[in-house]
């Protein structure tokens, strides 16, 4: 009985020290990780909406099923240029975080994949400019095709990664739909109305 208590106490000490070290490491890395995430977000906003020189978060009352994570208005001086919207549709391997830049007129300016868990060599190719550049200059609702696009609203799927291609396009369509629901006001307030 004494031996069991001794082993239990030793195991408790090892567990307590390990938990303390993990907590300390978490506390030490929390701030640098948060800074890196913020820097990555700012760079993505600049890449996807390059006309703007400052970005401000916008409160939006989104539908419950929305995969939009945040909306940022992009300004050049005091003039609204468009929106940098972070969206996370579900792909093959999980959520795909995307920053989407859209002009105030609803035209796609840029797309940047921020993070994903897609299959290397297949869905992971969604990050490539060859895929994301297809969206630039487009508007309206887009659809994915497996062959060379024959219409303005078509995006060619990544070979072997149709699910990922459709997920990215679904997220971008959700952002375009959001911008279509923007209501202009006399006092330059940004309002989105889904009614």
C-alpha positions in Angstrom: 0.0 0.0 0.0 2.9 2.4 0.9 4.5 1.7 -2.5 1.3 2.6 -4.4 1.0 5.9 -2.5 4.7 6.7 -3.2 4.2 6.0 -6.9 1.0 8.0 -7.0 2.8 11.0 -5.3 5.7 10.8 -7.7 3.3 10.7 -10.7 1.4 13.7 -9.2 4.6 15.7 -8.8 5.7 14.9 -12.4 2.2 15.9 -13.7 2.2 19.1 -11.6 5.6 20.2 -12.8 4.7 19.4 -16.5 1.5 21.4 -16.2 3.3 24.3 -14.7 5.9 24.3 -17.5 3.3 24.1 -20.2 1.4 27.0 -18.6 4.6 29.1 -18.4 5.4 28.3 -22.0 1.8 29.2 -23.1 2.0 32.5 -21.2 5.4 33.4 -22.7 4.3 32.7 -26.3 0.8 34.1 -26.2 1.7 37.7 -26.9 4.2 37.0 -29.8 1.7 34.7 -31.4 -1.0 37.3 -31.2 1.3 39.9 -32.7 2.2 37.6 -35.6 -1.5 36.8 -36.2 -2.3 40.6 -36.3 0.7 41.3 -38.6 -0.4 38.5 -41.0 -3.9 39.9 -41.0 -2.7 43.4 -41.8 -0.5 42.2 -44.6 -3.4 40.1 -46.1 -5.7 43.2 -46.0 -3.0 45.3 -47.8 -2.5 42.5 -50.4 -6.2 41.9 -51.1 -7.4 45.6 -51.0 -4.2 47.5 -52.0 -6.1 50.8 -52.8 -6.8 51.3 -49.1 -4.2 52.7 -46.7 -6.1 52.2 -43.4 -8.6 49.6 -42.3 -11.3 49.8 -39.6 -13.4 46.9 -38.2 -17.1 47.0 -39.0 -19.8 45.5 -36.7 -22.1 43.3 -38.8 -25.1 41.3 -37.5 -24.5 38.2 -39.7 -26.8 35.3 -40.1 -26.1 32.4 -37.6 -24.8 30.0 -40.3 -22.3 32.6 -41.7 -18.7 31.6 -42.1 -17.6 35.3 -42.1 -15.3 36.0 -39.2 -14.7 39.7 -39.5 -15.4 42.7 -41.8 -12.9 45.5 -42.2 -13.6 48.7 -44.2 -10.7 49.9 -46.2 -10.2 53.7 -46.6 -7.8 55.9 -48.6 -7.8 59.0 -46.5 -11.5 59.4 -45.7 -12.8 57.8 -48.9 -14.2 54.2 -48.6 -12.4 52.0 -51.1 -13.9 48.7 -50.2 -13.8 45.8 -47.7 -11.3 43.2 -46.5 -13.3 40.4 -45.2 -12.1 37.3 -43.3 -14.1 34.2 -44.0 -13.6 30.5 -43.1 -15.6 28.1 -45.2 -15.3 24.4 -44.5 -12.9 22.6 -46.9 -11.9 19.0 -47.2 -9.5 19.1 -44.2 -11.4 21.7 -42.1 -11.9 25.4 -42.1 -10.0 27.4 -44.8 -9.3 31.0 -43.5 -9.4 33.4 -46.4 -9.0 37.2 -46.6 -11.1 38.6 -49.5 -10.7 42.1 -50.8 -13.8 43.6 -52.5 -14.2 47.1 -53.8 -17.2 49.2 -52.6 -18.7 48.3 -56.0 -18.6 44.6 -55.3 -15.6 43.7 -57.5 -13.1 41.3 -56.2 -9.7 42.9 -55.7 -7.7 40.0 -54.2 -7.9 36.7 -52.4 -5.3 35.5 -49.8 -5.5 32.1 -48.1 -4.4 32.6 -44.5 -4.5 29.1 -43.1 -5.9 25.7 -44.0 -5.6 21.9 -43.3 -6.0 20.8 -46.9 -4.1 17.9 -48.5 -0.5 18.8 -49.5 -0.1 18.7 -53.2 -3.8 18.9 -53.9 -6.0 21.2 -51.8 -3.0 23.0 -50.5 -2.5 24.4 -54.0 -5.4 26.8 -53.2 -2.7 29.1 -51.9 -1.0 29.4 -55.3 -1.5 32.6 -57.2 -2.4 30.5 -60.3 -5.7 29.6 -58.4 -6.4 32.8 -56.4 -5.8 35.2 -59.2 -8.7 33.7 -61.1 -11.0 35.6 -58.7 -9.6 39.1 -59.3 -11.9 41.4 -61.2 -14.9 39.2 -60.9 -18.3 40.0 -59.2 -21.7 38.4 -58.7 -22.0 34.7 -57.7 -19.2 32.5 -58.9 -19.2 28.7 -59.7 -16.5 26.1 -60.0 -15.9 24.1 -63.2 -13.5 21.3 -63.9 -12.6 22.5 -67.4 -11.3 25.8 -68.7 -13.8 28.5 -67.8 -16.0 29.5 -70.6 -18.0 32.2 -68.8 -17.1 35.2 -66.7 -18.6 33.7 -63.5 -16.6 30.4 -63.7 -13.5 29.4 -61.7 -11.4 26.5 -62.8 -11.1 23.9 -60.0 -7.7 22.7 -58.7 -7.0 19.3 -60.3 -7.8 16.6 -57.7 -9.2 19.2 -55.2 -12.7 20.1 -56.3 -13.9 20.1 -52.7 -11.3 22.7 -51.7 -12.0 24.8 -54.8 -15.7 24.8 -54.1 -15.1 25.7 -50.4 -13.0 28.7 -51.3 -15.5 29.8 -53.9 -18.4 29.4 -51.4 -16.6 31.6 -48.9 -15.9 34.2 -51.6 -19.5 34.1 -52.7 -20.6 34.7 -49.2 -18.4 37.8 -49.0 -19.8 39.0 -52.4 -23.3 38.5 -51.1 -22.5 40.5 -47.9 -21.3 43.4 -50.0 -24.5 43.3 -52.1 -26.4 43.9 -48.9 -24.6 47.1 -48.1 -26.8 50.1 -47.7 -25.5 53.5 -48.4 -26.4 56.2 -45.9 -26.2 60.0 -46.0 -23.8 60.1 -43.0 -21.3 57.6 -44.4 -22.3 54.9 -41.9 -21.7 51.4 -43.1 -24.8 49.2 -42.7 -25.5 45.7 -44.0 -29.2 44.8 -44.3 -30.1 41.1 -44.8 -33.9 41.7 -44.8 
